[in-house]
Amino acid sequence: SCTYDLPSITKGYGLFPVCSPGSTVRTLDISAYLQLSGNKLTGEVPANISRMKKLSMLHLGFNEFHGQLPKEIGKLPLAFLNLTRNNFSGQIPEEIENLKCLQNLDLSCNNFSGNFPTSLNDLSELSKFNISYNPLITGVIPSTGQLTTFEKDSFLGNPLLQFPSFFNQSGNNNKTRTQITYQKLGHRPGTILVVCISSALALVFIACVVVISIILMVVKSSRQSETDLLDGSKIRHDSSGGSSPWLSGKIKVIRLDKSTFTYTDILKATSNFSEERVVGKGGYGTVYRGVLPDGREVAVKKLQREGMEAEKEFRAEMEVLSANAYGDWAHPNLVKLYGWCLDESEKILVHEYMGGGSLEELITDKTKLPWKKRIDIAKDVARALVFLHHECYPSIVHRDVKASNVLLDKHGNARVTDFGLARLLNVGDSHVSTVIAGTIGYVAPEYGQTWQATTRGDVYSYGVLVMELATGRRAVDGGEECLVEWAKRVMMTGNVTVKGSPFTLSGTKPGYGAEEMTELLKVGVKCTADQPQARPNMKEVLSMLVKISGKAELFNGLSSPPQVYIEM
């Protein structure tokens, strides 16, 4: 069962030995865990939070907390502190330096201001750190110490911060860290011997504590039923700079929204993954249709690929879709994820079922996709990409925009899905792949040469999709010309008229709506410019579509796209 270890984990049993205040000395007390991410919580964090004397993990990310972070937070025995994507302001409390056992600190995407607390440099156990996108923070990052072990990505979006010179060098800072360590030791044999002995004793102590913690966890787990619900808790891997903890691959995890369900519920919903429940198959795996106990109709995607690439694709889709289910990230044009299951053998995603089917199945249909609906779908997909490219930090590049990755709900609204190839991009960056990702006919030409995926590559793929919507043709249909080449030739020669041979689905009157259809085709041509820098961004594309859709209101009654002709 995917929920076997989760009840004990969410209650904090056996996660971390509790730290003594202001030191790295662990006690044998059982720690507590507080997970409140993604609940749209507002207000200020109360100062009396310091009364939670055994709290080792505090997750408040993806909420709407504001005000100053109370200095009393420095009295907690925290090992993990995640405050990403809130509205905290004021100076970062110096008292955080008292969290000597802190391993993971994420303060990204807030409004903190004032001088950067250099005392964070004394947190010797800190292994993951992110303070990016707090543009009002000032000061200088120390050139030595613990903070030099982190990549520059941890400090992005803070233009007032001053960085040491080595941050501008290529590669990571491991070399710098090693040099600093040896400088401190001074190559003195006696010092090295003392350090080695101390390290050995520390390892023995930690091993003992871990063994005791595991025993305690097993004892506690035995008291829990495997059928327990998740008590509304959420376990997830935050995508903000990679600074939230990824649970061990040995722990079977299912991440759910506020309405809980179990792995057993998934088995029942899919009739134990019966062939009769299959609604789709592909290289990624199989999709099953089912109904949860609370009545929600779901699509259960069971991934069957193995290896590192499969693992990357699963985590990418999980990160993007789970983020969409959280607080301010929720977007109506992305498929909503309800839960996941991950262990060494099972990779399962549970998301909302889209009753309208795939756009690929309908794009050439003469009756099911009227002209106005095609414009609306183009806008829906554009809104989703605007969100991923311009409203997410870091930006997200989908890498596989195409008709089969656009699903329609029962009302015909479009939502983008299948984020298995998606990657996070820092500002101005591109993702370099070892294999060409995407689908023939949709992949930008520069990708085959540079293997670099950028948001402009998504724009190209979107342009192909727009051409398909405008013409009813496939990106690659076996003809001598692919759709992009054909559309560019037609637009360049100016052969679109009301006379000749129809190249789109027939409407009620010859030439009715031809201008609007032509404008949509022009958008596709602009998006598929050969040079990436010549393509518009998705905000500009959406603006074009809004203007076109204003004209398209004239065609609400059309049962199919307008009839437009081309002189051959």
C-alpha positions, 0 to 999 in steps of 0.5 A, a space after each residue: 500500500 502506498 500509505 503504509 508509512 505515511 500516517 506515522 510520518 505525517 505525525 512526526 514519528 521517528 523523523 528526526 531526534 529533537 535538537 537541544 536549544 541553540 546546539 547540534 546536540 540531539 535528544 532521544 525525544 520524538 520530533 513533530 512535523 507540521 505540514 500546512 502548505 498550499 492551504 491559502 492561509 492568511 495572517 501572521 505567524 504567531 510568536 507563540 509558535 515557539 511553544 512547539 518544543 519538539 517541532 523539527 519540520 515546518 512547511 508553510 509554503 504556498 500560502 498567503 502569510 504576511 508580516 514579519 517572521 517572529 524572532 521566536 522561530 529561533 527557539 524551535 528545534 527545526 531541521 526543515 523550514 520552508 516558507 516559500 511563496 508567501 508574502 512575508 516582509 521585514 528583515 529575516 530574523 537573526 535568531 534563525 542562527 540559533 537553529 543549529 540543526 537546520 538542514 533545509 531553509 527555503 525563504 524564496 519568493 517572499 518580500 523580505 528586506 533589509 540586510 542579508 543575515 550573514 549569521 546564516 553562515 554559521 549553520 554548519 548543517 545546512 545542506 539546502 538553501 534558497 533565498 531567491 526572489 526577495 528583491 529588497 534584500 541588501 548586503 553582501 554574501 560572505 566569501 567563506 563559510 557554509 553559504 559558499 557551498 550553494 549554487 548562485 541559483 539559491 540567490 537569484 532575483 535579488 539584484 541588491 545582493 553582492 556576490 563573491 567573485 567565484 559565484 560568477 565562475 562556471 561550474 559549482 562551488 565544490 572546489 571553493 568549499 574544499 579549498 576553504 576547508 583545507 585552509 582552515 585545517 592549515 594542513 596540520 597533521 595534528 588538526 586533521 587527526 583531531 578532526 578525523 577522530 571527532 568525525 568518527 565519534 560523531 558518526 557513531 553517535 548519529 548511527 546510534 540515534 538513527 537506530 533508536 529512531 527507527 525502533 521507535 518508528 516501528 513501534 509507533 507504526 505497529 499501532 497504526 492501521 494501514 487503512 488510516 486516512 491522511 488526516 488532510 496532510 500533504 507530502 510533496 516535493 516543492 519545485 522552488 529551487 529544489 530546496 524542499 526535501 524529497 522523501 526517501 525512495 524507500 518510503 511509499 508516498 501518496 500525495 493528496 488534496 484535502 479530500 483523502 483516499 487510499 491506494 486501495 481506493 485506487 485499486 477499486 476505482 480501476 477494478 485492479 487496473 482492469 483492461 476494461 477501464 483503460 482509456 489510453 495507452 502510450 510510451 509512458 504507460 496506461 491511463 485508467 478511468 475510475 471513480 473515487 469513494 467521494 464521487 470524483 471521476 478520475 484518470 489514473 496514469 500508471 507509468 510503465 517505463 523504467 530507468 533514470 529518464 522515466 524517474 525524471 519524467 514522473 517527478 517533472 509531471 508530479 512537480 508541475 501538476 501538484 504545484 498547480 493544485 496548491 494555493 496561488 498556483 492553481 490554474 484553470 487551464 492545467 489538469 489538476 492532480 489529486 494524488 500520486 504514488 511513488 516507490 521503487 516499483 509503482 509510479 502512479 498519478 491520479 488527476 481529474 478526468 477530462 470528459 471531453 477527450 483529447 483535442 487530437 481526436 477532434 481537431 479534424 472533426 467537421 461538427 464537434 469543433 465549431 469555429 468559435 470553440 477553436 478560437 477558445 481552445 487556442 486562448 485556453 492553451 495560450 493562457 496555460 503557457 503564459 502561466 508556465 512561462 511568465 508567472 512561475 518562478 523559475 519558469 517552466 518549459 513544457 517541451 511537448 506542446 501538441 494536440 494530444 496533450 490538450 484535453 477538454 472537459 465536459 464543457 469544452 474548456 481546454 487544459 494542458 497535460 502531460 508534463 513528463 518532459 517539462 523542465 524548470 528554467 531559471 531566468 535567461 537559461 535553457 535546458 540542455 537535453 541528452 536526447 531530442 524531446 518532443 514530437 515530430 512536426 512540433 519540435 522547433 528547428 533549433 532544438 535539433 542543433 543545440 538540444 536546448 529547450 527554451 520557452 521560445 521552443 514551446 512557442 514554436 510548438 504552440 504555433 503548429 497547434 494553432 495552424 492545426 486549429 485554423 486549418 483542420 490539418 495535421 502537423 504531419 499528414 503524409 503530404 509533400 509539405 508539412 503544415 508549417 511549410 505549407 502555411 508559410 508558403 500560402 501566407 508569403 504568396 498571399 493566395 488566401 482568397 474567397 475563391 479556389 479550393 477550400 483548405 479548411 472545414 466547410 462553413 455556412 457561407 463561402 468566405 464567411 469568417 475568412 478574415 478571422 481564420 486567416 488572422 489565426 493562421 498568421 499567429 501560427 506563422 509568427 510563432 513558427 519563425 525560424 529564429 527563436 528571437 523572432 517569435 513572440 512570447 506567449 503574453 504577446 500571442 495571447 494578446 493577438 488571440 484576444 483581438 481575433 476572438 473579438 471578431 470571432 464573436 460574430 460567428 457564434 452560430 457557426 457549426 464549423 470553421 469558416 470556409 476559406 479558399 486558396 488559389 493553387 
